[in-house]
Amino acid sequence: MRLIDHRTDLEVMDRRACLGLLGSHRVGRVAVVSGGRPLIFPVNYVMDDGTVLFRTDPGTKLSGAHSQYYMSFEIDGIDEHSHEGWSVVVNGVGREVVEPNELARVQALPLMPWSPGDKQHWIRIRPETVTGRRITRRG
Amino acid sequence: MRLIDHRTDLEVMDRRACLGLLGSHRVGRVAVVSGGRPLIFPVNYVMDDGTVLFRTDPGTKLSGAHSQYYMSFEIDGIDEHSHEGWSVVVNGVGREVVEPNELARVQALPLMPWSPGDKQHWIRIRPETVTGRRITRRG
């Protein structure tokens, strides 16, 4: 059965479908609030027990043992020509991984940083909501 | 000559290259601040005289004659396997297009909404900054 959001005419994906897509992709975009403004940037990521992990440079505002920020994370697969596609959005709080045992474990995860810089800090987003939409082709 | 950001080892694209990529793509992601939190969503867009135009549903917080919001807009082309790619980010203020002549003109632009809903409201982001990065393959 398909669940359709009649306001947007998009098919609503259930959480399981969203987590499946999150687990099978590697590139997304993170949005944070900085100085009252939204700021968006692409990241490589990996899923870890239902959370989103990505790496960031030392010295950025995101890193720090006591820092935590609301984050919105998005992945999508949209065909610019056929106008078909899907998107998954994760909203939650992101915190740097600082506990030594936890850090050792995540450093062994298969995550290449998106850029070749010194991205030694790991940020974990714990989802509060996971939502997904798929464009349906209807008459 | 290539300009390299030595903090990230990414190649910095100049504004002309960024505008070229913005002009040749159709799908991006917008981030806004809502209730103090970041919120990200995919949009189809079209460039119009150096500004970003996208459509939104009536009744969303973005529409309204007197509404204006800081927005961060991103497009990218990243190969998940080769780890090569680029991204362009536009930061600026988004406002709904409400002036009748201007609205008539933008409604004639080639912009299909990303989803099939009733997206009769047009939002224009006037860039304050346009930045782009490309992953360089170095030794």
Interface residues (C-beta under 8 A of the other chain):
Chain A: R7 T8 D9 L10 H25 R26 V27 R29 A31 V32 V33 G36 R37 P38 L39 I40 F41 P42 N44 D57 Y70 M71 S72 F73 E74 D76 I78 E80 H83 G85 S87 V89 N91 M112 W114 S115 P116 G117 R133 I135 T136 R138
Chain B: R7 T8 D9 L10 H25 R26 V27 R29 A31 V32 V33 G36 R37 P38 L39 I40 F41 P42 N44 D57 Y70 M71 S72 F73 E74 D76 I78 E80 H83 G85 S87 V89 N91 M112 W114 S115 P116 G117 R133 I135 T136 R138
